[in-house]
Amino acid sequence: MTTSGWVRFRSGIAAGVLAAWLGGCSYNTGIVVLLPEKDGRDTAVEVTQGDQKYVLDKPYAATRQWPAGAQTYTSDPKEVQARFGAALAAQPRRATSFTLYFVEGQDEFTVESKAVLEGMFAEIAKYPVPDLVVVGHTDTVGNNAVNDALALRRAETVRAAILARGVAPENIVAIGRGKRELLVLTAEGVAEPRNRRVEIVVR
């Protein structure tokens, strides 16, 4: 945010926060740049200076603010790196999430999930001090007590695999949610494979 303007988020919280943060870091330059989302989602920010409003709704859309008004233009990765490289390098990595699936009634990974484990470990290794939340889930076969225990075992299985890669125990929280938070809504007693999962969030 500059002395003569402010940024309002219209959509895409992650990109909006980053754009506002860059604007704040560019206090002396009066420049706000909207960065693209990794997944290509559409985002936008609204920059206001006096009674003028400027909507930035494309990747690298930018506004340069002056006391007499603002100029909109299209920035590029080279300018962003030149102006904000140090700030971008200092910011923490964005949270990453993974989902692993399990064999029915067991805490054993499916064949497909075994194949993605190495990729997950490689991504976790990119965080200098990873902070992880591991949440186990089940389908609706069985009662709450059985599913709560199974969900926690699944979460602990994932936690143990991550600990084996050198992550500190105090940086991993494992919990079980049983059948309370279904990914696919089903009736009781339905063996839905997509509900037999563990969700991992890495920050």
N, C-alpha and C positions, 0 to 999 in steps of 0.2 A: 504494500500500500504506500503510495507517495503522499506528500503533504497536500497535493491538490486533487487527489482522486482516491477512489476506493474500488475494490473488486467484490462483486456479488456472485455466488455460485448459482448457476441455473440448472446444471445437471452434471452427473459424473463426479461424485464426491472426491475420489482419489485424484483425478486430474485437476479439479477445481482447487483443492487444497494446495497442490503443487504449484499451480499457476499463481495463486495468491501468495504463496511462500516466496516464489521467485520475485514477484512484484515487491514483496516486503524487503527482500534482499537487495533489490535494485532501487533502494530509497534515493540514492543520489543520481540515478540515471533516468528514473521515471519511465521504465519500460516493463511491460507485462507481456509474457509470451505463453500461449497455451500449448502445452506439450501433448504429443499423441499418447493414447493409451496403448499398452502392449497388446491387448486383445482386439484393438481396432474399434472399440466402442465409441459412439458419438458422444462428445462432451462439449460444454460451452461455459464461458464466463462472461459476465457483464461488467464492464469497466465504466465508472462514472466520473466525470470531471466537470464540476459546476453543474449546469443544467444539460450537459451533453452526455449521452450514453453510447457506448461502443460495445457491440457484441462480437466476441471472438468465438467462432464455432467451427473452425477448421484447424487441423494440426499445423502448428507454427504460426497461426494468426497472431498478430502482435499489435500493440499500440505503444507509441512513444509520446509521453506527455510533456507539454511545455506550459509555461504560465499563460500563454495566450490561447491554448487549445491543445488538441491531441491529433496525432497523425497515425492512421492505421496502415499496416503493411504486412508483408509475409516475411517472417524470419526464416532461419534455416539452422540445421544442426551445428554448422560452423560458428554462427553468431552465438548460439546458446552456449556452446562450449567456451567460447572466448569470454563471454560476459559472466556466465554462471557456473563455469566448470568447477571451481573450488567448492561452491555451495552444493552442487550436485554430488560431488565426490564425498562430501561430509555427511550427507543424509543417510539414514539407515535404509537397508533394503526393504522393499515392500513385502508384506506378508505373502506367503505361498501356501497353497493347500493341496493335499493329496487325499485320494480315497483308495483304500485297499479292501478287497472282498474276500469272503471266507466260505469254506465248505459248510454245508448245512449241519447245524448242531455241533460244530467243532470250532477250535481256535486255530485252525490250519488255513493258510492262505490258499486261494484258488491258484490254478496254474497261471492264469493271466496276471494275477497280482504278484506272483513270484517273479515274473518277467520284468515288472516295473520297479522292483525294489532298488536296484542299483541306480536307476535314474533318480529316485527319491533321495537316496543317500548322497549322491553327487550334488544335488541341489542344496541339501542341508549343509553340506561342507562349505558352501559359499558364504555362509553367515559366520562372522568371526565368533560371536557368542550366541548361538541359536537358542531361542526360547520356544518350546513346543507344547502344544495342547493336543492330547491324543484321546479321542472319544470313540468308544465302542458302541455298536448298535446290533440289534438282532431283527429277525422277521417276527411274525406273530404266532409262530408255533410254540406252544408251551405257556406256562403261567409267568407272572411277573418275577417271582423269585428265581426261577430257572433262567429266565432271559437276562435278568440283572447280573447274575453271576457269570453267564456266558459272555455278555457284552464286556464286562470288566476283564475277563481272561483274554479276550481278543485285544483289548487295549494294552494289557500288560505284555502280550506277545509282541506287539509292535514296539512298545517301550523298550523291551529287552533287546530287540534287534537294533534299535537306535543307540542304546547304551553300549552295545558291542562295537559300535563305530567311534566310540570315544567321547560322546556327548556327556556332560556332567549330569548326574542323577537329579540334582536340584533344578535343572533347567527343563525337565520333562514332567508334565502332569498328565496322568492317565486316569480316565473316569469311564464308567459304563452307564449308558442311558437305556439299556434294555430295548423294549419295543415302543418307547414313548415318543420317539422322533423319527417316524418312518419316512424314508425317502420316497417310497411308493405306497400310497394309502391302500390298504387291503383289509379284508375282513379278518377276524380271528382265525388262527390255524392255517394261514396261507404261507407256504414256503417260498417267499419272493427273494430271489438271489440278490437283487440290488439293495435290499434292506439289511443283508448280512454284511456289514461293512465296518471299517474303522476310518474315521476322518482325522487327518493330521493337519494342524495349522502351525506353520513355522514363521516366527517373527525375528 
